[in-house]
């Protein structure tokens, strides 16, 4: 027969506890020492102690249960956003995978190099270089070039223009069985020595399995005899607008005259201009195929590029730059200046301030420039101070920041400078432009050129207070002082020759503040060779009047009546 306590529910927690106690006592095994019956006082005492112990145990258990409930509730609340974050991370990873696969997004196309019907030596080299899919400019420019058509190509920086003309050139040499005894088969013209060296390196990798040879000509060495031996070949012009900017139009005309009329021509540029069109009319024998992969884009700069500017008084420019570079020592940073002297001085000053950096400018010997580019390219982190000699064409991997300490001469140079970062599909990068309050109108030009920039604010409190120490250092060190004077003079001179004089007006500069940015307590005594616009106008009118009345050194009294 079942016990009543099991049939009916307990009336209270106390009665159920007593029943459990009795049950435990009955089932408890007897110890040898418990064979004799305990005294009534002892039994009473032990029962009370057991009850107290059980009550305390219950309280502790109930507290633990409450804590567990709270913890699980907190964990549930906490895990929700964590799960959402994890989902977002997974989505981003998937996006990155899609981007890296290069299938029809950004600068990449869905077309594989194998679809072009290239020769086996070329395909082997491309595979070794790690490329499977073509970029947009390659997919649209290579096929017509392979068929022998002339091409005028335009695409933003880092879009793969170099291979777009090198692959057809390699195929032309291969299929015509071109040999060194035939002369020169392909001529590639680049605007700078650095870009020529880089293009030569890419061509060397591409021609690894070909029998054809290649050479690099830097400087003004005459190749007329070699050019006259060309019977059939092609002409490639890279960064055409840059070549024309450097006033090489006459040189280009002379080169084109030396080349045979039965040739294939390709011209590539990141920023098509009127001068490029003029060169195209001069270079092309037939109507070229125009390839522009940037048509319809709302932004002219690379995707994945975060761009910003900061407005800083002249006196605090270097302190802000120094604070910025100290913060990003573990990153790869390029800093652009307006003159060679400025690069030289700031690199020396930063090294004195324990900020290691590379420097690159046009006054260096070619060997030094080449080794600097090579070292900085191979480095995982580092700072490169440079002029616009590194402003375009150069493919330096994994640049995190591009800082324009001195604003460019025009918006298109801004595009080329920031094009050193966020290169390639899915790549990220940052760009920072320094402006003084008087230069704010430059942002309107950037807006008109479809360049989106946002303001980065900085706090004076976060800037390192080093001005007095730096002024003392420059004042005491003879060589650093001389370098600072040269840089100060060059800065004023380049400011005076700026294309956008309505914004960059040298006569509006606060020379005391500018001197402070070069670590002088007061403007140094240097010959700036800058005349005011009023004096220039007066001189111009004086010369016009003299010419009108026939005044000259030989005839100081003017025209005879």
C-alpha positions as CSV (number, residue, x, y, z in Angstrom):
1,X,0.0,0.0,0.0
2,X,1.4,3.4,-1.0
3,X,2.3,6.0,1.6
4,X,-0.1,8.9,2.1
5,X,2.6,11.4,1.7
6,X,3.3,10.1,-1.8
7,X,-0.4,10.1,-2.9
8,X,-1.3,13.6,-1.8
9,X,0.8,16.7,-2.4
10,X,2.6,18.1,0.6
11,X,0.6,20.7,2.5
12,X,3.7,22.8,3.2
13,X,7.4,22.9,2.7
14,X,8.0,22.1,6.4
15,X,6.0,18.8,6.4
16,X,7.7,17.6,3.3
17,X,11.1,18.4,4.8
18,X,10.3,16.3,7.9
19,X,9.2,13.3,5.8
20,X,12.5,13.5,3.9
21,X,14.5,13.6,7.1
22,X,12.7,10.5,8.5
23,X,13.3,8.7,5.2
24,X,17.0,9.6,5.2
25,X,17.4,8.4,8.8
26,X,15.8,5.0,8.0
27,X,18.0,4.5,4.9
28,X,21.2,5.7,6.6
29,X,23.7,2.8,7.1
30,X,24.7,2.3,10.7
31,X,28.3,2.8,11.8
32,X,29.9,0.4,14.3
33,X,30.1,3.2,16.8
34,X,26.3,3.8,16.4
35,X,25.3,0.3,17.7
36,X,24.5,1.7,21.2
37,X,21.4,4.0,21.3
38,X,22.4,7.7,21.9
39,X,21.2,9.6,24.8
40,X,18.1,11.8,24.5
41,X,20.0,15.1,24.8
42,X,22.5,14.1,22.2
43,X,19.9,13.0,19.7
44,X,18.0,16.3,20.2
45,X,21.2,18.2,19.7
46,X,22.3,16.4,16.5
47,X,18.8,16.8,15.0
48,X,18.9,20.6,15.6
49,X,22.4,20.9,14.1
50,X,21.3,18.9,11.1
51,X,18.2,21.1,10.6
52,X,20.3,24.3,10.8
53,X,22.9,22.9,8.4
54,X,20.2,21.9,5.9
55,X,18.5,25.3,6.2
56,X,21.8,27.2,5.5
57,X,22.5,24.8,2.6
58,X,19.1,25.6,1.2
59,X,19.7,29.3,1.4
60,X,23.0,29.0,-0.3
61,X,21.5,26.8,-3.1
62,X,18.6,29.3,-3.6
63,X,21.1,32.1,-3.9
64,X,23.2,30.2,-6.4
65,X,20.1,29.4,-8.5
66,X,19.1,33.1,-8.6
67,X,22.7,34.0,-9.7
68,X,22.5,31.4,-12.4
69,X,19.2,32.7,-13.6
70,X,20.6,36.2,-13.7
71,X,23.7,35.1,-15.5
72,X,21.9,33.1,-18.1
73,X,19.6,36.1,-18.7
74,X,22.6,38.4,-19.0
75,X,24.3,35.9,-21.3
76,X,21.2,35.7,-23.6
77,X,21.0,39.5,-23.8
78,X,24.7,39.7,-24.4
79,X,24.9,36.9,-27.0
80,X,22.3,38.6,-29.3
81,X,24.5,41.5,-30.4
82,X,27.5,39.1,-30.4
83,X,25.6,36.8,-32.8
84,X,24.6,39.8,-34.9
85,X,28.3,41.0,-35.0
86,X,29.4,37.5,-36.0
87,X,26.8,37.4,-38.8
88,X,28.0,40.8,-40.1
89,X,31.7,39.6,-39.9
90,X,30.8,36.5,-41.9
91,X,28.9,38.7,-44.5
92,X,32.0,40.9,-44.8
93,X,34.3,37.9,-45.2
94,X,32.0,36.6,-48.0
95,X,32.1,40.0,-49.7
96,X,35.9,40.1,-49.4
97,X,36.1,36.6,-50.9
98,X,33.9,37.7,-53.8
99,X,36.1,40.8,-54.3
100,X,39.3,38.8,-54.1
101,X,38.0,36.3,-56.6
102,X,37.7,39.2,-59.0
103,X,34.4,38.2,-60.5
104,X,32.7,41.2,-62.1
105,X,33.0,43.8,-59.3
106,X,35.0,47.0,-59.0
107,X,38.0,47.2,-61.3
108,X,37.9,43.4,-62.0
109,X,36.1,41.7,-64.8
110,X,34.7,38.2,-65.2
111,X,37.0,37.5,-68.1
112,X,39.9,35.1,-67.5
113,X,43.3,35.5,-69.2
114,X,42.8,31.9,-70.7
115,X,39.9,33.2,-72.8
116,X,42.3,35.5,-74.8
117,X,44.0,32.6,-76.6
118,X,47.5,33.8,-75.5
119,X,50.7,31.9,-76.2
120,X,51.8,29.3,-73.7
121,X,55.0,31.3,-72.5
122,X,52.8,34.3,-71.8
123,X,50.1,32.3,-69.9
124,X,52.8,30.6,-67.8
125,X,54.3,33.9,-66.8
126,X,50.9,35.4,-66.0
127,X,50.1,32.4,-63.8
128,X,53.4,32.8,-62.0
129,X,52.6,36.4,-61.4
130,X,49.4,35.3,-59.6
131,X,46.7,36.6,-62.0
132,X,43.7,34.6,-63.2
133,X,41.1,37.3,-64.1
134,X,41.6,40.5,-66.1
135,X,40.8,44.0,-64.8
136,X,38.2,46.0,-66.7
137,X,40.8,48.0,-68.7
138,X,42.7,44.8,-69.6
139,X,39.5,43.0,-70.7
140,X,38.5,45.9,-73.0
141,X,42.0,47.0,-74.3
142,X,43.9,43.7,-74.8
143,X,41.6,42.1,-77.5
144,X,41.7,45.0,-80.0
145,X,45.4,45.3,-79.4
146,X,45.9,41.6,-80.1
147,X,44.0,42.2,-83.4
148,X,46.5,44.9,-84.4
149,X,44.2,47.9,-83.7
150,X,45.3,51.2,-82.3
151,X,44.0,52.0,-78.8
152,X,43.6,55.1,-76.7
153,X,42.9,53.9,-73.1
154,X,41.9,55.8,-70.0
155,X,41.6,54.2,-66.5
156,X,42.2,55.3,-63.0
157,X,45.4,54.6,-61.1
158,X,46.0,51.0,-59.9
159,X,43.6,49.5,-62.5
160,X,46.2,47.3,-64.4
161,X,47.1,49.5,-67.4
162,X,50.7,48.3,-67.5
163,X,49.7,44.7,-68.3
164,X,47.1,46.0,-70.7
165,X,49.8,47.1,-73.1
166,X,52.6,44.7,-72.2
167,X,50.7,41.5,-72.9
168,X,49.8,42.5,-76.5
169,X,53.4,43.7,-77.0
170,X,54.7,40.3,-75.9
171,X,52.3,38.4,-78.1
172,X,53.3,40.6,-81.1
173,X,57.0,39.7,-80.7
174,X,56.1,36.0,-80.2
175,X,53.9,35.6,-83.2
176,X,56.2,37.5,-85.5
177,X,59.2,35.5,-84.3
178,X,61.0,38.7,-83.6
179,X,64.8,38.4,-83.1
180,X,67.4,40.9,-81.8
181,X,68.9,41.1,-85.3
182,X,65.6,42.6,-86.5
183,X,66.2,45.7,-84.3
184,X,63.6,47.1,-81.8
185,X,60.1,45.6,-82.0
186,X,58.4,47.6,-79.3
187,X,59.1,51.1,-77.8
188,X,57.5,52.0,-74.5
189,X,57.7,55.6,-73.4
190,X,57.2,56.5,-69.7
191,X,57.3,60.0,-68.1
192,X,59.8,59.3,-65.3
193,X,62.8,57.1,-64.8
194,X,61.1,55.4,-61.8
195,X,58.1,54.4,-63.9
196,X,60.4,53.2,-66.7
197,X,62.3,51.0,-64.2
198,X,59.0,49.6,-62.8
199,X,57.6,48.9,-66.3
200,X,60.8,47.2,-67.2
201,X,60.6,44.9,-64.1
202,X,57.0,43.9,-65.0
203,X,58.0,43.2,-68.7
204,X,60.9,41.1,-67.4
205,X,58.5,38.9,-65.5
206,X,56.1,38.7,-68.4
207,X,58.9,37.7,-70.9
208,X,60.4,35.1,-68.5
209,X,59.5,32.2,-70.9
210,X,60.0,34.1,-74.1
211,X,63.2,34.2,-76.2
212,X,62.9,37.9,-76.9
213,X,65.2,40.3,-75.1
214,X,64.3,43.7,-73.5
215,X,66.3,46.7,-72.5
216,X,66.0,49.8,-70.3
217,X,67.1,53.2,-71.6
218,X,67.1,56.0,-69.1
219,X,68.1,59.6,-69.9
220,X,68.8,61.3,-73.3
221,X,70.8,58.6,-75.0
222,X,70.4,58.8,-78.8
223,X,68.8,55.7,-80.2
224,X,68.3,57.0,-83.8
225,X,70.4,54.2,-85.3
226,X,68.3,51.6,-83.5
227,X,65.1,53.3,-84.5
228,X,66.1,53.3,-88.2
229,X,66.4,49.5,-88.2
230,X,62.8,49.0,-87.1
231,X,60.9,47.5,-90.0
232,X,57.7,46.6,-88.2
233,X,56.8,47.2,-84.6
234,X,54.6,49.1,-82.2
235,X,54.7,52.3,-80.0
236,X,53.4,52.3,-76.4
237,X,53.0,55.6,-74.5
238,X,52.2,55.3,-70.8
239,X,51.1,58.3,-68.7
240,X,50.8,60.4,-71.8
241,X,49.5,63.5,-70.1
242,X,52.4,63.5,-67.7
243,X,54.9,63.4,-70.6
244,X,53.2,66.4,-72.2
245,X,53.1,68.3,-68.9
246,X,56.9,68.2,-68.7
247,X,57.0,70.1,-72.1
248,X,58.3,67.1,-74.0
249,X,55.9,67.7,-77.0
250,X,58.8,68.5,-79.3
251,X,60.8,65.4,-78.2
252,X,57.7,63.2,-78.7
253,X,57.3,64.6,-82.2
254,X,60.9,63.8,-83.0
255,X,60.5,60.2,-81.6
256,X,57.3,59.6,-83.6
257,X,59.0,60.9,-86.8
258,X,61.8,58.2,-86.4
259,X,59.3,55.4,-86.1
260,X,57.9,53.6,-89.2
261,X,54.4,54.6,-90.5
262,X,53.3,50.9,-90.5
263,X,53.1,50.6,-86.8
264,X,50.6,49.9,-84.1
265,X,50.1,52.5,-81.4
266,X,48.6,52.5,-77.9
267,X,48.3,55.5,-75.6
268,X,47.3,55.1,-71.9
269,X,46.6,57.7,-69.3
270,X,44.8,58.1,-66.0
271,X,43.5,61.6,-66.7
272,X,42.7,62.3,-70.4
273,X,43.3,65.9,-71.3
274,X,43.3,68.1,-74.4
275,X,47.1,67.6,-74.8
276,X,46.6,63.8,-74.8
277,X,44.1,64.2,-77.6
278,X,46.6,66.4,-79.5
279,X,49.2,63.7,-79.1
280,X,46.7,61.0,-80.2
281,X,46.1,62.9,-83.5
282,X,49.9,63.1,-84.0
283,X,50.6,59.4,-83.1
284,X,47.8,57.4,-84.6
285,X,47.8,56.4,-88.3
286,X,44.2,55.2,-88.2
287,X,41.2,56.0,-86.0
288,X,41.9,54.4,-82.6
289,X,39.5,52.4,-80.4
290,X,38.8,54.6,-77.3
291,X,38.6,52.6,-74.1
292,X,37.4,54.4,-71.0
293,X,36.4,52.1,-68.1
294,X,35.6,55.1,-65.8
295,X,32.6,56.5,-67.7
296,X,29.6,57.1,-65.5
297,X,31.5,56.8,-62.2
298,X,30.5,59.4,-59.6
299,X,34.0,59.4,-58.0
300,X,37.3,59.5,-59.9
301,X,39.4,58.1,-57.0
302,X,39.8,54.5,-56.1
303,X,37.1,52.5,-54.3
304,X,38.0,51.6,-50.7
305,X,39.8,55.0,-50.3
306,X,38.9,57.1,-47.2
307,X,39.7,60.7,-48.0
308,X,39.9,63.6,-45.6
309,X,41.4,67.0,-45.0
310,X,42.4,69.0,-41.9
311,X,42.5,72.8,-41.5
312,X,45.6,73.8,-39.5
313,X,47.3,77.1,-38.9
314,X,50.7,77.4,-40.7
315,X,52.6,77.6,-37.4
316,X,51.3,74.2,-36.3
317,X,51.7,72.3,-39.6
318,X,54.9,70.4,-38.7
319,X,53.8,69.7,-35.1
320,X,50.6,68.1,-36.5
321,X,52.6,66.1,-39.1
322,X,55.0,64.9,-36.4
323,X,52.2,63.9,-34.0
324,X,50.5,62.0,-36.9
325,X,53.6,60.1,-37.9
326,X,54.5,59.2,-34.4
327,X,51.0,57.7,-34.1
328,X,51.3,55.7,-37.3
329,X,54.8,54.4,-37.0
330,X,53.6,50.8,-37.6
331,X,51.9,51.8,-40.9
332,X,53.1,52.4,-44.4
333,X,52.9,56.2,-45.0
334,X,53.7,58.4,-48.0
335,X,54.1,62.2,-47.4
336,X,54.1,64.6,-50.4
337,X,55.9,67.9,-50.4
338,X,56.1,70.7,-53.0
339,X,59.9,70.8,-53.3
340,X,63.1,68.7,-53.1
341,X,64.6,71.0,-50.4
342,X,61.5,70.6,-48.3
343,X,61.8,66.8,-48.5
344,X,65.5,67.0,-47.6
345,X,65.0,69.2,-44.6
346,X,62.0,67.4,-43.1
347,X,63.6,64.0,-43.5
348,X,66.7,65.3,-41.6
349,X,64.5,66.9,-38.9
350,X,62.4,63.8,-38.4
351,X,65.5,61.6,-38.0
352,X,66.8,64.0,-35.4
353,X,63.4,63.7,-33.7
354,X,63.7,59.8,-33.7
355,X,61.2,59.2,-36.5
356,X,63.0,57.0,-39.1
357,X,62.0,57.8,-42.7
358,X,62.9,57.3,-46.4
359,X,63.3,60.3,-48.7
360,X,62.8,60.6,-52.5
361,X,63.2,63.6,-54.7
362,X,64.5,64.7,-58.1
363,X,67.9,66.0,-56.9
364,X,69.0,62.5,-55.8
365,X,71.1,60.3,-58.1
366,X,69.2,57.6,-59.9
367,X,70.9,54.8,-58.0
368,X,69.7,56.3,-54.7
369,X,66.2,56.8,-56.0
370,X,65.9,53.3,-57.2
371,X,67.2,51.7,-54.0
372,X,64.9,53.9,-51.9
373,X,61.8,52.8,-53.9
374,X,62.9,49.2,-53.6
375,X,63.5,49.3,-49.9
376,X,60.2,51.1,-49.2
377,X,58.3,48.7,-51.4
378,X,59.6,45.7,-49.6
379,X,59.1,47.2,-46.1
380,X,56.0,46.2,-44.1
381,X,55.9,49.6,-42.5
382,X,57.7,52.9,-43.0
383,X,57.5,56.6,-43.9
384,X,58.5,57.9,-47.3
385,X,58.8,61.7,-47.8
386,X,58.7,62.5,-51.5
387,X,57.9,65.0,-54.2
388,X,55.7,64.4,-57.2
389,X,58.4,62.2,-58.7
390,X,56.6,59.4,-56.8
391,X,53.2,61.0,-57.5
392,X,52.0,58.7,-60.3
393,X,52.6,55.4,-62.0
394,X,54.6,53.8,-59.2
395,X,53.1,50.6,-57.8
396,X,54.2,50.5,-54.2
397,X,52.4,47.7,-52.3
398,X,50.2,48.0,-49.2
399,X,50.4,51.8,-48.6
400,X,48.1,52.6,-45.7
401,X,48.2,56.5,-45.7
402,X,48.9,59.2,-48.3
403,X,49.5,62.5,-46.6
404,X,49.6,65.7,-48.8
405,X,51.5,68.1,-46.5
406,X,51.7,70.6,-49.3
407,X,48.6,70.8,-51.5
408,X,49.0,69.8,-55.2
409,X,49.2,72.3,-58.0
410,X,45.8,71.2,-59.4
411,X,43.1,68.6,-58.6
412,X,44.4,66.0,-61.1
413,X,47.7,65.8,-59.2
414,X,45.6,65.2,-56.1
415,X,44.1,62.1,-57.9
416,X,47.5,60.8,-58.9
417,X,49.0,61.2,-55.4
418,X,46.1,59.4,-53.6
419,X,46.3,56.8,-56.3
420,X,49.4,55.3,-54.5
421,X,47.1,53.7,-51.9
422,X,43.9,51.5,-52.2
423,X,45.4,50.0,-55.4
424,X,43.8,46.9,-56.8
425,X,40.5,45.0,-56.1
426,X,39.2,45.2,-52.5
427,X,42.2,47.2,-51.3
428,X,41.7,49.8,-48.5
429,X,43.6,53.1,-48.0
430,X,43.5,56.5,-46.4
431,X,44.4,60.0,-47.6
432,X,44.9,63.2,-45.7
433,X,45.2,66.7,-47.1
434,X,46.8,69.6,-45.1
435,X,45.2,73.0,-45.7
436,X,45.7,76.3,-44.0
437,X,42.6,78.5,-43.5
438,X,43.4,80.6,-46.5
439,X,43.4,77.6,-48.8
440,X,39.9,76.3,-48.0
441,X,38.5,77.2,-51.4
442,X,40.7,74.4,-52.9
443,X,37.9,72.1,-51.7
444,X,35.6,73.6,-54.3
445,X,38.0,72.4,-57.0
446,X,38.0,68.9,-55.5
447,X,34.2,68.9,-55.4
448,X,34.0,69.9,-59.1
449,X,36.5,67.1,-59.9
450,X,34.2,64.5,-58.2
451,X,36.6,64.0,-55.3
452,X,34.8,63.3,-52.0
453,X,36.6,64.5,-48.9
454,X,35.5,64.9,-45.3
455,X,37.0,67.1,-42.5
456,X,39.2,65.5,-39.9
457,X,39.3,67.6,-36.7
458,X,42.3,67.6,-34.4
459,X,42.7,68.8,-30.8
460,X,45.5,71.1,-29.8
461,X,45.7,69.2,-26.5
462,X,46.7,66.0,-28.4
463,X,49.6,67.7,-30.3
464,X,53.0,67.2,-28.9
465,X,54.5,70.4,-27.5
466,X,57.9,70.5,-29.2
467,X,58.1,73.8,-30.9
468,X,60.7,75.4,-28.6
469,X,62.9,72.3,-28.6
470,X,62.8,72.1,-32.4
471,X,63.6,75.9,-32.8
472,X,66.5,75.4,-30.4
473,X,67.7,72.4,-32.4
474,X,67.5,74.2,-35.8
475,X,69.1,77.3,-34.3
476,X,72.2,75.4,-32.9
477,X,72.8,72.9,-35.8
478,X,74.5,74.7,-38.7
479,X,73.7,72.1,-41.4
480,X,70.1,71.7,-40.3
481,X,69.7,75.5,-40.1
482,X,70.9,75.8,-43.7
483,X,68.6,73.0,-44.9
484,X,65.7,74.7,-43.1
485,X,66.4,78.0,-44.9
486,X,66.6,76.3,-48.3
487,X,63.3,74.5,-47.6
488,X,61.6,77.8,-46.4
489,X,62.7,79.6,-49.5
490,X,61.6,76.7,-51.8
491,X,58.2,76.6,-50.1
492,X,57.6,80.3,-50.7
493,X,58.9,80.0,-54.3
494,X,56.6,77.0,-55.2
495,X,53.7,78.8,-53.5
496,X,54.4,81.8,-55.7
497,X,54.4,79.6,-58.9
498,X,51.2,77.7,-58.0
499,X,48.7,77.4,-60.8
500,X,45.7,78.3,-58.7
501,X,46.8,81.8,-57.7
502,X,43.3,82.9,-56.7
503,X,43.6,80.5,-53.7
504,X,47.4,80.0,-53.2
505,X,48.3,83.7,-53.1
506,X,51.8,84.2,-51.7
507,X,51.1,87.7,-50.6
508,X,48.4,86.5,-48.2
509,X,50.8,84.2,-46.4
510,X,51.8,85.0,-42.8
511,X,55.6,84.6,-43.1
512,X,56.0,84.6,-39.3
513,X,53.7,81.5,-39.1
514,X,55.3,79.9,-42.1
515,X,58.7,80.4,-40.5
516,X,57.5,78.6,-37.4
517,X,56.5,75.6,-39.4
518,X,60.1,75.4,-40.5
519,X,61.2,75.7,-36.8
520,X,62.3,79.3,-36.9
521,X,61.4,81.7,-34.1
522,X,61.3,84.5,-36.7
523,X,61.5,84.6,-40.6
524,X,65.0,83.9,-41.7
525,X,66.9,86.4,-43.9
526,X,66.7,84.9,-47.4
527,X,66.2,86.4,-50.8
528,X,62.7,85.3,-51.8
529,X,62.7,87.0,-55.3
530,X,59.0,87.7,-55.0
531,X,57.5,91.0,-56.3
532,X,54.1,92.2,-55.4
533,X,51.4,92.1,-58.1
534,X,51.2,95.9,-57.9
535,X,54.9,96.3,-58.6
536,X,54.7,93.8,-61.5
537,X,51.8,95.7,-63.0
538,X,53.8,99.0,-62.7
539,X,56.8,97.5,-64.4
540,X,54.7,96.1,-67.2
541,X,53.0,99.5,-67.8
542,X,56.4,101.2,-67.7
543,X,57.7,98.9,-70.4
544,X,54.6,99.4,-72.6
545,X,54.9,103.2,-72.3
546,X,58.6,103.0,-73.2
547,X,58.0,100.9,-76.2
548,X,55.2,103.2,-77.3
549,X,57.4,106.3,-77.1
550,X,60.5,104.6,-78.5
551,X,62.6,104.7,-75.3
552,X,65.5,102.3,-75.1
553,X,69.1,102.1,-73.8
554,X,70.4,103.3,-77.2
555,X,67.8,106.0,-77.5
556,X,67.1,107.3,-74.0
557,X,65.3,110.4,-75.3
558,X,62.6,108.6,-77.2
559,X,61.4,109.2,-80.8
560,X,62.6,112.2,-82.7
561,X,59.9,114.6,-83.6
